[in-house]
Amino acid sequence: MYTRKEDTLSHLKYFEMQMDLQGARGDVCCRVFPSTLSEAAQQWYFKLAPGRFNSWKAFSSEFHAQLSSSRQLPLHLEDLIEVKQRPGEPLRAYISRFMTEATKVARAIEDRKLSAILGGIEVLGELWKDIRKNGLIDSMSDFLDRADGFIKLEEAIQRAEVEQKPSQPKVPSVGTSV
Protein backbone atom coordinates (compact mmCIF):
# COMPACT_ATOMS: atom_id res chain seq x y z
CA MET A 1 0.00 0.00 0.00
CA TYR A 2 1.13 3.52 -0.77
CA THR A 3 0.45 5.77 2.23
CA ARG A 4 2.15 8.97 1.00
CA LYS A 5 5.20 8.29 3.16
CA GLU A 6 6.93 5.97 0.69
CA ASP A 7 8.91 6.81 -2.40
CA THR A 8 6.53 7.08 -5.34
CA LEU A 9 9.04 5.68 -7.84
CA SER A 10 9.70 2.63 -5.65
CA HIS A 11 5.96 2.02 -5.32
CA LEU A 12 5.46 2.34 -9.07
CA LYS A 13 8.36 -0.01 -9.86
CA TYR A 14 7.12 -2.62 -7.39
CA PHE A 15 3.57 -2.34 -8.79
CA GLU A 16 4.80 -2.64 -12.38
CA MET A 17 6.87 -5.68 -11.44
CA GLN A 18 3.80 -7.34 -9.89
CA MET A 19 1.66 -6.50 -12.91
CA ASP A 20 4.33 -7.83 -15.27
CA LEU A 21 4.34 -11.13 -13.37
CA GLN A 22 0.57 -11.30 -13.93
CA GLY A 23 0.93 -10.39 -17.59
CA ALA A 24 -1.12 -7.20 -17.14
CA ARG A 25 -0.36 -4.07 -19.12
CA GLY A 26 -1.67 -0.57 -19.88
CA ASP A 27 -5.29 0.08 -19.01
CA VAL A 28 -5.42 -2.91 -16.63
CA CYS A 29 -2.64 -1.28 -14.60
CA CYS A 30 -4.62 1.97 -14.49
CA ARG A 31 -7.69 0.13 -13.16
CA VAL A 32 -5.80 -1.98 -10.58
CA PHE A 33 -3.39 0.68 -9.30
CA PRO A 34 -5.92 2.55 -7.08
CA SER A 35 -6.30 -0.62 -4.97
CA THR A 36 -2.66 -0.12 -3.86
CA LEU A 37 -3.38 3.33 -2.43
CA SER A 38 -4.26 4.10 1.17
CA GLU A 39 -7.22 6.37 1.91
CA ALA A 40 -5.10 9.53 1.91
CA ALA A 41 -3.57 8.72 -1.48
CA GLN A 42 -6.94 7.63 -2.90
CA GLN A 43 -8.19 11.17 -2.24
CA TRP A 44 -5.87 12.32 -5.02
CA TYR A 45 -7.03 9.57 -7.38
CA PHE A 46 -10.75 10.21 -6.89
CA LYS A 47 -10.30 13.89 -7.75
CA LEU A 48 -8.94 13.01 -11.21
CA ALA A 49 -11.25 13.69 -14.17
CA PRO A 50 -12.42 10.48 -15.87
CA GLY A 51 -10.57 9.75 -19.12
CA ARG A 52 -7.80 12.22 -18.25
CA PHE A 53 -5.02 9.75 -19.12
CA ASN A 54 -4.62 7.74 -22.29
CA SER A 55 -1.78 5.49 -21.09
CA TRP A 56 -0.23 3.90 -18.03
CA LYS A 57 2.90 5.95 -18.64
CA ALA A 58 0.97 9.24 -18.48
CA PHE A 59 -0.94 8.11 -15.39
CA SER A 60 2.17 6.92 -13.53
CA SER A 61 4.04 10.14 -14.43
CA GLU A 62 1.19 12.20 -12.98
CA PHE A 63 1.09 10.04 -9.84
CA HIS A 64 4.80 10.60 -9.32
CA ALA A 65 4.61 14.33 -10.05
CA GLN A 66 1.69 14.93 -7.69
CA LEU A 67 2.65 12.76 -4.72
CA SER A 68 6.44 12.56 -4.66
CA SER A 69 6.74 15.77 -2.61
CA SER A 70 4.68 14.30 0.26
CA ARG A 71 7.16 11.56 1.10
CA GLN A 72 9.67 11.92 3.91
CA LEU A 73 13.12 12.76 2.66
CA PRO A 74 15.97 10.61 3.93
CA LEU A 75 18.00 12.07 6.76
CA HIS A 76 21.71 12.73 6.50
CA LEU A 77 24.46 11.88 8.95
CA GLU A 78 24.40 15.45 10.23
CA ASP A 79 20.78 14.89 11.30
CA LEU A 80 21.75 11.69 13.11
CA ILE A 81 24.46 13.49 15.08
CA GLU A 82 21.69 15.66 16.56
CA VAL A 83 20.02 12.63 18.20
CA LYS A 84 21.07 12.89 21.85
CA GLN A 85 20.10 11.02 24.99
CA ARG A 86 17.69 13.25 26.90
CA PRO A 87 18.20 13.93 30.61
CA GLY A 88 16.68 11.03 32.52
CA GLU A 89 16.01 9.03 29.36
CA PRO A 90 16.76 5.33 29.84
CA LEU A 91 19.62 4.02 27.73
CA ARG A 92 17.32 1.45 26.06
CA ALA A 93 14.93 4.21 24.95
CA TYR A 94 17.79 6.34 23.59
CA ILE A 95 19.32 3.47 21.61
CA SER A 96 15.91 2.49 20.23
CA ARG A 97 15.19 6.09 19.18
CA PHE A 98 18.65 6.43 17.66
CA MET A 99 18.34 3.18 15.68
CA THR A 100 14.92 4.23 14.37
CA GLU A 101 16.39 7.50 13.13
CA ALA A 102 19.47 5.71 11.73
CA THR A 103 17.23 3.67 9.40
CA LYS A 104 16.19 6.97 7.79
CA VAL A 105 19.76 8.03 7.03
CA ALA A 106 20.82 7.60 3.43
CA ARG A 107 24.01 5.57 3.09
CA ALA A 108 25.10 5.73 6.73
CA ILE A 109 28.62 4.38 7.12
CA GLU A 110 28.93 2.08 10.13
CA ASP A 111 31.80 3.90 11.83
CA ARG A 112 30.01 7.25 11.43
CA LYS A 113 26.85 5.78 12.96
CA LEU A 114 28.99 4.55 15.84
CA SER A 115 30.51 8.01 16.32
CA ALA A 116 27.04 9.57 16.28
CA ILE A 117 25.56 7.20 18.87
CA LEU A 118 28.61 7.54 21.12
CA GLY A 119 28.38 11.31 20.84
CA GLY A 120 24.75 11.19 21.87
CA ILE A 121 25.01 9.20 25.08
CA GLU A 122 24.50 11.09 28.32
CA VAL A 123 27.72 12.80 29.36
CA LEU A 124 28.75 11.60 32.83
CA GLY A 125 26.27 8.72 32.58
CA GLU A 126 27.50 5.27 33.62
CA LEU A 127 28.11 4.05 30.05
CA TRP A 128 29.94 7.27 29.18
CA LYS A 129 32.19 6.86 32.24
CA ASP A 130 32.87 3.22 31.36
CA ILE A 131 33.87 4.11 27.80
CA ARG A 132 36.19 6.83 29.06
CA LYS A 133 37.71 4.49 31.63
CA ASN A 134 38.05 1.30 29.55
CA GLY A 135 38.74 2.65 26.09
CA LEU A 136 37.03 3.15 22.81
CA ILE A 137 34.53 0.85 21.16
CA ASP A 138 35.44 -0.73 17.80
CA SER A 139 32.04 -1.42 16.22
CA MET A 140 28.32 -0.85 16.57
CA SER A 141 27.97 -4.47 17.64
CA ASP A 142 30.60 -3.93 20.35
CA PHE A 143 28.74 -0.81 21.52
CA LEU A 144 25.40 -2.62 21.69
CA ASP A 145 26.96 -5.51 23.62
CA ARG A 146 28.53 -3.11 26.09
CA ALA A 147 25.39 -1.00 26.39
CA ASP A 148 23.31 -4.11 27.10
CA GLY A 149 24.98 -4.54 30.49
CA PHE A 150 24.20 -0.93 31.42
CA ILE A 151 20.61 -1.28 30.20
CA LYS A 152 20.17 -4.34 32.43
CA LEU A 153 21.69 -2.44 35.35
CA GLU A 154 19.36 0.55 34.83
CA GLU A 155 16.33 -1.71 34.64
CA ALA A 156 17.39 -3.66 37.77
CA ILE A 157 17.83 -0.39 39.68
CA GLN A 158 14.41 0.78 38.51
CA ARG A 159 12.76 -2.48 39.65
CA ALA A 160 14.53 -2.28 43.02
CA GLU A 161 13.35 1.31 43.52
CA VAL A 162 9.76 0.30 42.80
CA GLU A 163 10.01 -2.59 45.27
CA GLN A 164 11.56 -0.32 47.95
CA LYS A 165 8.76 2.25 47.90
CA PRO A 166 6.58 1.84 50.98
CA SER A 167 3.02 0.94 50.13
CA GLN A 168 0.49 3.65 50.77
CA PRO A 169 -1.65 3.13 53.91
CA LYS A 170 -5.31 2.55 53.13
CA VAL A 171 -7.51 5.51 53.91
CA PRO A 172 -10.84 4.39 55.39
CA SER A 173 -13.95 5.30 53.43
CA VAL A 174 -16.36 7.83 54.87
CA GLY A 175 -18.93 6.17 57.10
CA THR A 176 -16.86 3.08 57.94
CA SER A 177 -15.33 2.38 61.28
CA VAL A 178 -11.71 1.53 61.76
Residue pairs with C-beta under 8 A, 6 or more apart in sequence:
1 36
1 37
1 38
2 8
2 11
2 36
2 37
2 38
2 41
2 67
3 38
3 40
3 41
4 38
4 40
4 41
4 67
4 70
4 71
5 70
5 71
5 72
6 71
7 68
7 71
8 63
8 64
8 67
8 68
8 71
9 64
9 68
11 36
12 60
12 63
12 64
15 29
15 33
15 36
16 29
16 60
19 25
19 28
19 29
19 32
24 32
25 56
26 55
26 56
27 56
29 56
29 59
29 60
30 53
30 56
30 59
33 59
33 60
33 63
34 42
34 45
37 44
37 45
41 67
44 63
44 66
44 67
48 62
52 62
53 59
53 62
72 104
74 104
74 105
74 106
75 101
75 104
75 105
75 106
76 105
76 106
77 105
77 108
77 109
77 112
77 113
77 116
79 101
79 105
80 98
80 101
80 102
80 105
80 108
80 113
80 116
81 116
81 119
81 120
83 97
83 98
83 101
83 116
83 117
83 120
84 119
84 120
85 91
85 94
85 120
85 121
85 122
85 125
86 94
87 122
89 122
90 151
90 154
90 155
90 158
91 121
91 122
91 125
91 127
91 147
91 150
91 151
91 154
92 151
92 154
92 155
94 120
94 121
94 122
95 117
95 144
95 147
95 151
98 116
98 117
98 120
102 108
102 113
102 116
102 117
105 113
110 139
110 140
113 140
114 137
114 139
114 140
114 143
117 140
117 143
118 131
118 137
118 143
121 127
121 128
121 131
122 128
126 150
126 153
126 154
127 146
127 147
127 150
130 146
130 150
131 137
131 146
137 143
137 146
172 178
